[in-house]
Amino acid sequence: MTLRSLLLAGAVLLAATPALAQTATPAHPWMNTKLSPDERAKLLDQQLTPDERYGLLHGPMAMPFFFGGKLPAGAVGSAGYIPGVPRLGVPALQESDASLGVANPGNVRVGDVATPLPSGLAMASTFDPEAAYAAGAMIGHEAWSKGLNVLLGGGVDLIRDPRNGRNFEYYSEDPLLSGVMAGEAIRGTEGQHVVSTTKHFALNDQETGRNIVSANIGEAAARESDLLAFEIAIERGHPGSVMCSYNRVNGVYACENDQLLNKTLKGDWAYPGFVMSDWGAVHGVGAASGGLDQESGEQLDKQVFFGEPLKAAVASGEIPAARVSDMSRRILRSMFAAGLFDQPATKAPIDYAADAAVAKRAAEEGIVLLANRDNLLPLAKTAKSIVVIGGHADAGVLSGAGSSQVVPAGGPTRIVPVGGEGFMSFVGNAVYDPSSPLKAIRTKAAGAQVSFEDGRYPKAAAEAAKKADLAVVFATQWMTEGVDAADLSLPSGQDELIAAVTKANPHTIVVLETGGPVAMPWLDQAGAVVEAWYSGAKGGEAIADVLFGEADASGRLPVTFPASEAQLPRPEIPGWGLPETEAFDMSFPEGSNVGYRWFAAKGEKPLFPFGYGLSYTSFAYDGLKVEGGKALKVSFDVKNTGARAGSDSPQVYLTDVAGKARLRLIGFQRVALQPGESRHVTLTADPRLLADFDEAGHRWKLGGGTYHVAVGASSADLKLTGEAKLAAQSIKP
């Protein structure tokens, strides 16, 4: 995976030549679409020769770099390639990175571009499952139209540390929100006849030492947090594949972890799809016994373990032949379920303008208004002079780096080398998507003089701000796969820049383009603060729409912003500063109390709480009704009490069980309302969110008694409270 991540820039789409759809014949009975995916996979698997079966279990990175300047025969060119079986009509698997759009590593498909989505954090900030589904469907359709049929997306790992370099690919710190949003994105992709993964299974919570760290956690704590997020995402999205992670879990590598893959995923959850490895995450042929079904990016492993070594292990009796058939059958089953046989990926024109509109909707809904002193926002179009400062706002909006890097339609408007040695020297390019906030602001404020200051010198920026009616400072935090942030500060002296500008002009709006939470030592001096995350295609226009009030500020934080690193469960990043080959352990003092639950348990006040976000209108909650019995049902009314249309995302939390305080999100719903309009909301809580996992009994245990709930605007702003009695329940794991 490391090498895969190094080969990022470029774009293209030579479409694959897909296998032709067939109809069922006596020779090909598996093409009968009236049969279930399991039945079809079983029929086809029985016809595979041993070599054909092993051929489905491993494959290379499909890049000329590894093949003397030529792609493997039949490969489109992408992160991974599994040859098909032409004799039986089995299409090849053309696998692309796709956390935030269809990637094109190393420009392997010369000139190919795609639509970059906002970051996972931005998507989760919408609290809008429909937006997630639309985004997943958009990526899936673009991939299908490029001849690609497997997308390596669906990042579900919970955000346990705000400094994790890969947080921008993930969704949130909460298992319900992450599971729902990821599940809907996966469902959208699978609906386009493309296999989606969900990743990285599991507890891939930091990039520091990701190949050697052991995430040591009890089963109950894991089941109630990260694993529950995966479980919900799999139930909603039905991904064809689960990608196992690099790290060890309780001492055992995730891609050969019997407890994770066999007992939990395939056993307790009855997952019918296949487990693929992350690129370079296989350490031996024994991974097949541990639950791994497919070795990906085989060049990055010490050897191709699922080729000749696996054949030898089967011949010696070390691994049963039936297990190998199970591996290939799971792969075929997912291919049938997604429609790879019946609707093969076919090169087709792509409407990038329509796809950009999908990305813009998500960006607008996901922008979070954090502070707004004296209602400085929305900006009046009557302003006479505005200075836009910093953040390369003249060029575009920042994107995150690594294997998820997308080459945007039209190409990047700016690529800024970050520099460094080792890993950083290869992935160290900050790429700006072609959507200039400066240009968008000038369009909105056509009657104003809008100038730009690059922000390199705080003194010059402050002088420019002092002369203007309004100042808009864009601050960026470039994050990348493979490298964690050293701390929560804005890099390259931007905190000093913002402090100077806000001191010079109290009417200063700070727009943050970050890969996660950051500290804000200048917060009390800023007129307004907007978290725009990485906003993708049309991000500049989305930011301007929110700044000028053409779109409501409706995003809500999917992650807690700590006041400092001292509030975190691990103030120091485990393994930071150790040699790259030195293994180490990572403990989880927070257990399942991730994010806002940790802050609540410790009585700590964050900078901004989970679920928080201001609006340009106001909302009131009333009429709470809580019903118990066998299920917990919560209903209430939401009313727009302001003067303009807006969207709210009321949240329902469990706050107490039988006198024991706890805080868990158990429901949410995004609601769009006109002024004065009310909406009745009814939510039924997933019983697992109310229960504890009983390790000894290997069940979810929901005790009988009184359950207290609250409805609020955030985890720290609970407005209505109620209670109901529930009967005791025991729920399968």
N, C-alpha and C positions, 0 to 999 in steps of 0.2 A: 504493500500500500504506500509505503514511503516513496518509492520510486514512481509509482503511479501519480502521486501528488506532485512530484517534481515537474511532470510534463504537462503543464497546464495551458499555455497560451494557444490561441489559434481557433480555427473553426471550419466546419464543413458539413457537408452531407453528401457523400457519395451514398446513394441509397443502396441497401443490400438488394440482391436479387432474391426475393423471398420464395420459399417453396410454394408451389401452386396448390391452392385449396383442392382437396379431393372429395369425392363422394364415396360412400361405403360400397365396397365390392366384396365378393367372397374372399379375395386375397387381402383386403384391407378392412376387416370388419370394425376396427377401432375408429373408423371415420363415420360411424353411425352416430349422429348427434343426439339421438334419442336416448343413448346410453349415458350413464353418469361419468364424470371424469375418472373416478376410480375404476369403473368397469373398462373404460377405454384404455386407460393406462395399463391395466393388467393384461388385456388382450395384446397390446403392442409389446409390452415388455417380454412376453413369452416368445416373441419372434426375434428378439435381438440375439445376435451371436455374442459370445463372451467379449470379443474385441470391441464390438459396437457398444456393448453395455459399459465397459470400462471407459470408452471414449466419451461418454456423457458425464463422467465423474470428475473430469479435470480439464483445464484449458488455460491458454496463455493470455497475456495482455496483447491485444491486437494492435500493435504499433510497429512500424517499420524499423524502429530503433533496435528491436530484438531479432529481426529477420533479414539482416543484410540489405536493408532498404526496401524490402517488399513486404506487403501484408501477407498473413496466412491466407491460403486459397479460400475464397468464400467469405472472408471477413470484411465488414463494412469499414472497420477501423474505429476502435473504441477501447474502453478500459479492459474489457474482457471478451473472450470468444470461446464458445464450446461448439465444435463442429457437429453438424447434424448427421442423419443417416439417410442419404438420398434413396437408398434401396427401399426404405419403408416410408418415405415421405416425411421424415422427422426434420423439421427446420433447425438450422443452427441457432444458438443463443447469441445474440448480439447485445452485449451488456454495456450500458453507459452510466457513468456517474450522473446523479440527478437530484441532489438534495434541494437545489434551488433553481433548477432548469437543466436542460440537456447539455452536458459538458462536451468539450472537444479537446481532449488532452494532447498537447504537443502539436496542435493543428493537424492531427492525423487525417481528418477529413478536410482537405485544404479549402479554406474559405468558408467553412460552414459556421453559421451563427444560430443563436437561439434566443428565446425570451427569458431574461433573468427575473425571477420572482423576488419579492422582498424576503428577508431572512425568516427563518423559522420563528424567531422571537417576535418579529413583526406580525407574522401570520397568527400566532397565538394571541397577540394583543387585540386582535379583532374579536375574540370570543365568539367567532362566527363559523360554525361547522360548514355552512353552505359555501363560504368563501374558500375554505380549505379544500372542499370537494372540487370546486371549479378550478382551483389552482392545480390540483393533482390531475384532473382531466386534461387541462391545457398542456401540461408537461407530457402526459401520456400520448396525446394526439401528435404533438410535435415529434416525439421519439418515433412513433409508428410511421409518421410521414417521412422519416429519415431512414427507414429500414432497420430501426432498432426495436428490440422486443423485450428487453429486460432493463429496468431502471433501478439503480442502486440508491434509492431514496428512503423515505420513511424513518428519519432519525427520531428516536423516542427517548433516549437516555435523559433522565431528569437532571436539571441544572442544580447540582449540589455546591458548586464553587463558581462564583461569578467571574473568576479569572481564567476559566477553561477556554482555551483557544478555539474550541469548536462549538461553543454555546450557540453561535449564530445559526448553526444548522439544526439545532434542537428546538423544542417548543417551550417548555416551561419547567417549573420546579414542582408541579403538582401532577399526580398520576391521572386524575380524571381529565383535566384540561389537556394534558399531553396525549393521553390515550384517545380522546375524542377527536382532537384536531388531526393528529397523525393518521388515525383510522380513516377519517373522511378523505384525506389527501390520497391515501393508499387506495381506497375504494374508487376514487375518481380515476386514478391511473389504470387500475385493473379493468375498469369499464371500457378502456380504449384498446383492449386486446393486447395489453402489455403487462408482463409480470413485474410486480413491485416487490422490493424487499422491505423489511423493517429492520432497523439496525440501531446501535451496535450492541448485540445481545451478549453480555449485559454488564452494567456498572462501569461503562467506559466514561468515567467522570472527569478525567483530566488528560492532557496530552503529555505532560511531563512523565517520562518513563513509561509510556503507554504500552510498550512491548514487553515490559518486565515487571511492572507493578502488580502486586497481589491485592485485590480489593477484598478485604476480610470482613464479612458481615454475617450476622445470624440469619437463618432462613425466614423467621417471622418478619424481621426488619426489611429484608429484601422483598418478600411477598407483598408487604403493605406499601411499598414505594415503587422502585424501578420496575420490578417484575409485574406489578399490577398495571402500570402504564403500558407495558408491552402486551399484557393479556387483553386489556380493553382495546388497544389498537388492532390486535389480531382478530378479535371478535367482530369489530366494526368493519375493518378493511379487507379481511381475508387475503393477506399478501401471499403470493405464491412462494416466497422465500423469506427466510430469516437469515440475516448476516451476523455471524458470531464475531466477537470483538477480539482485539489484540491481547488485552490484559488477562492476567490470571484472576480467578475468583476463588477465594479460599484456598489458594495455593495451586490450583489446577487451571491450565490455560482454557479460556472460554471455548475455543474451537475443539476441545476434546474433553469437555466437562460433562461427565455422565449425569450429574445432578441437574445441571441446567438444561442440557439438550434432550437426554433420554427420559429422565424421571419427571421433570417439570413441563417442558415444552411439548414433547411428543406423548408423554404419559398422562399427566394430570390434565393438560389442556387439550389433549387429543389433536394436536396440530397435524394436518395431513400433508403439508407442503414439504419443501426440502430446505436444509440448512446449507448455506454456502459460506465459505470462509471469507474473511477480509483478506486483502492482498498481502501475502507474506505472513499469514497468521497460522500456518500449519507447521507442526513440529515433529510429526511422525505418522506412520501408517496407522498407529493405534487410534488416531482421531476418528477413524471409521467406526470403531467400537464405541467411542465416546459420543457418537451421535452426528458427526459431520457427514454430509452427503456429497458435497462437491468442493473440490480444491480450486480456488480461483487465483488468477495471476500467478500461475505455477512457477514462472521464472524467478519470482521473489522468494520462494522457499529454498531450503538447502538442496532439495531434490524434488522431483515429481513423485510425491508419495503415493498418489492414487493411480499411478500407472503400474509399472513392473513390480514395485514393492508390494502393492496391494494384491496383485495377482499371486505373488509368492506367499503372502500371508494367508490367502485363501487356500492355496495348494497345500500348505503345511497344516491347515486346520486352525490356525490362530484366529482367523476371522471366518465365520460361516458364509458359504456361498449365498445363502438366503438373505444375509445382510446386504450383500452387494446388489441383489435383485431389488431389495427394499429401497436402496439408494436411488437406483435408476427409475424405479416405478414412481417414487415421490416426485422426481424431476418431471417425468412425463405427465403425471397427474396435474401438476401446476400449469404445465403448458396447455393441456386440454381445458382446464378450468378458465384460463384467461383468454382462450380463443386463438392461440398461436397457430393451430392447425387449420382452423376454419376461417379465420380472418387474418391471413399472414401480412406482416408489415410490408407496406408498399410505398415506394417513393411517390410523393404527391406535393403539390404546392402548399405552402403554409401562409396563412393570413396573419402576419406578424402584428399588424395594427390591431386586429381583434384580440390577439393574445396579450398584447401590451395593455389593453383595456382591462383584462382580467387581473393583471399584475397591479395596475393602478388602483383598482377597487380595493385590493388587499392592502396596498400601501396606505391609502387614505384611511381605511377603517382601523389600521394598526398604529397610526401615529398617536402618541400619548401626550396630552398636555399635562405637564407636571406642576407648573406654577404659572400664575397669571395675576400679578399684582395690579390692582386698580383696573381690572378688565382691559389691560393693554391690548390683548388679542380678543377678537379678530382685528387685524389692522384695517384702519380706515383708508379707503382709496383716495381720500382727499389729502393725504400726507404730501408735503411739498418736496422733502428730500429724505432719501433712505440710503444708507451705506451698508453694503453687504460685505462681510469680512470673513476671510479664511476658508478652510475646508475644501479648497479647489471648487468652490461653488460656481465659478465661472465655467468649469468644464462639465461636471456631472455629479453623480452621487456615488459614494464609495460602495464597494462590494467586499465580501470576505474572500479569503484565499484558501487554496488547497485543492483537493480533488473536486470540490463543489464549484470551482470557478467556472462561470459561464462566459462565453464570448458573445456579447450582445449584438443584436441586429444593428447594423450600421457600424459595428466595431467600437471598441473603447475610445472615449474621447481623450483620455489621459491615462498613461501608465507611469507610475512613480516608483523607481527602484528604492526599496527599503534598505538593501545592503545587508551586511553581516556575513558570517562564515557558516560552514556546515549546511544543515538543512535550510536555514534562512537564505543562504545565498542562491538557492534554487527557487524557492517559492516566494522570495522577497520582492514581489511587485504588487503595489496597491493599484488596483484596476478600477477606473471610474466609468460607470455606465452612462451612456449619452443622454442625459436628461438634466440640463443645467438649472439649478434653482435660481441662479441669477437671472437667466433669461426668462424663466417663468414669473419671477417677481416683477421684472420690468414689464411684462405683458399685463399683469394684474394692475400695476400702478402706473398706467400709461401717462398720467398727468404729473408724475413726480420725477425729480431728477434722481436716478438710481445709479450710484457709483459703486466701484468695487475696489477693495483693498485686500491684498493677498494675505495679510496677517503675519508675515514673517517677523515684523518688528512691532512689539506691543505699543511703543511710543507713537509710531506712525498711525497705527490703527486707532489709538485713543484720540489723536488729533483729528482724524477723519470723523470719528464718532461724535466728537464735541461740536462739530459744525453741522451735523445732520439732525433732522427731527427724530429719526428713528435709526437704530443700528440693529442689524441682524448678523449675529456671529455664528458661523458654521464650524463646529468642532468635530473632529473625527478620531475614531479609535480603530485602527486597522488590526484585525484579528485573522489568524490563520490556523488551519490544521497543522498539528505538529509542534506548536509553540504556545505555551500559556502566557498570559500577561503577568508581569512581575508584581503589579499592584493595581489598585483601582483608580489611579490618576489618569488624566488625559495625557497622552504622550507628547513629546516635543515641545514642552513649555506652553501648551494651550491653556492650562489653568491660569498662568500668569497673563496671557493675552486677554482672556475673558475678564479677569479682575481689573485690568487696566481699562478695558472698554466700558464695563459696567460702572466703573468709578467716573469715567468721563461723561457718560450719558445714561441716566437712570431708565430711559426708554429703550432698553436693550433686550432683544429677544435672543436667546441662545438655542440653537437647533443642534441637537446631538445626533451624529451618525455613528453609532457604536455597535460593537458585537456583544454587548452585555451591560450590566450595571457599571456605573462609574461614580467616583466621589465628586462632590460639588462644593469645594471650599468657598466659592463665590456666590452660592445660592441666594443668600439674603440680599445681595446687591442687584441681582438680575431682575428685570421687569417681568420676564416670562421665560419659561424653559419648556422646550418641546423635544421629546424623544422620538426621532424618526427612524431609528435603527438603520439597517441597510435596506433601502426602499426599492431597488430594482428598476425595471423598465418604467418609465414615466414617473420615477420617484420625485424628480424636481417639480413636476407639475402637481403631484399629490401634496407635496409640502406646501407649495404656494396656495393651493386650494384651501388647506387648513389654516394657514397663516391669515388669509384674507376672509375666512369664514364662508367660502363657497362650499365647503364640506365641514360638517361638525367635527369637533375634536372628540372622537368617540372611542379611542383605544384605551385599554386597561392593562396594567402591568401584569405580565405572566410570570414575573420573577421579582423577588424582593431586592430593593436597592439598600445595601447596608450603609450605615454611617461610616464604618471603617472596617478594615480587615480584622480588627480585634473582636468583632462581633461574630465572626464565622466559626464554625465547628473546628476548622483547621486554619488558624491565622497564618501559618506558614504552609506553602504548598508542599505536600509530601514528595520527597525525592529531589527537590529543587537544589541544584548545585552538585548532585552526585554524578559520578562518571556514567556515561550512557549505558554501559554494560552491567552496572551494579544493581542487582535486584533489591527491591525493598517492599515493605508492606504498607498498606494504607488502611487505617482504622476508620470507623464510622461512629463517633460518639453520639451523633444525632439519630442514628438508627433510621427509623422510618419518618422521623420528624424533620423532613426536608424543608428548607426555606422558611416560609412564614410560620410553620409549625415549630421550628427550632426557636425562632424569635419569641413566639408566644410562650413556649415552655420555659425559656430563660428570662422572660420579662424584659427583653431588650426592645428598644424603640429604633426602628430602622429609619433611614433617610426617607424612603417611600415604601409603603407596604404593598404586598401582593394584591392585585385586583384594583389598585388605585388608578384614577385618571379623572381629570376635570373635563367639563363640557362647556359649550357656549350657551346651554340652556340649563334647566334644573329639573330634578325628578323627585317624586315623593312615592313612598311605599305605604300600603295600607291593606287592611282586610286579611291579615295573615290567618290561615287555617292549617293546622297540622293534624293529620290523621294517622293513627297507628294500626295495631293489629299484626298482620303478617308482613306488611310493608309500610314504609314511612312515606307518606304523600304530603307535599307542601304546596299550598296555593296562596297567592297574594295578588294585589293589584299594583301596577306601576303607572304613574301619571306624569306626563310632561307638564310641569307647572311654570315653565318659562314662556318666552315670547317668540321662540323660533323652533323649527323642527330639529330633532336630534335623536341620537341612539344611545341607549343605556344597556349595560350588561349587569343586571342584578345577580347577586351571588348568594347561595344558600350554604350555610356552614353548620356542621354538627359542633356543638359547644360543650356538651356535658352528657355523660352517661352514668346514671345511677350515682350522682354526686361526684364523679371524677371528671375534672375539667379536661377537655381536649379541643383541638381546632382542626377540622377537616372540611375541605370543600366537597359538598355532596351534590351540587347542582348549579347550573347557570343557564341564562338564556339572553341572547342579544335581542333587544326590542327597539324598533324604530317608531317614533311617535311624533305626530304633529302637535303644535301648541294646544294644550288643554285635553289632548287625547289620553285615554286610559287603555290599558291592556291587562287582561287577567292571565296570569302565568300559573301553570300547574306543573310540578316536577315530582317524579317518584325516584327516590334514592336507590342506587345500586346497593344491595345489602352488604357487599364487601367493603364499601366505604364506611359502613357503620360498625363493622366487625373487627375482631382481632384474629390474627392467624395463630392457631394452636399447633405448635410444632409437634408436641407429643401425640396429639390426636390426628395430626395431618389433615386438618380441616379449618375452614373459617368458622369462628365461633362468635355468634351474636347472642349476648346474654339478654334475658328478659328484663324489663324494667322501663324506667322513664328516660326518654331521649329528648334532650333539649336542642333546639335549632335556632338559628338567627338568620335574618335576611339583611343584607347590607350592600353598600357600594364598594367595599373592599374588605380585606381580612381584618382591618383595624377600625372599620366604620360600620358597626352592626346596628341597624335601626329598629328592627322588629324581632321579637323573641316569642317562642312558643314551645310547646312540648307535647309529647304523645307517648303512650305506652306500646311497647313492641313485645311480641311473644319471642321466646328463646328460639334460636334457629342454629342448625348445623349445616354448613354449605360446603359442597365438594371443593377440593383445592383447585 
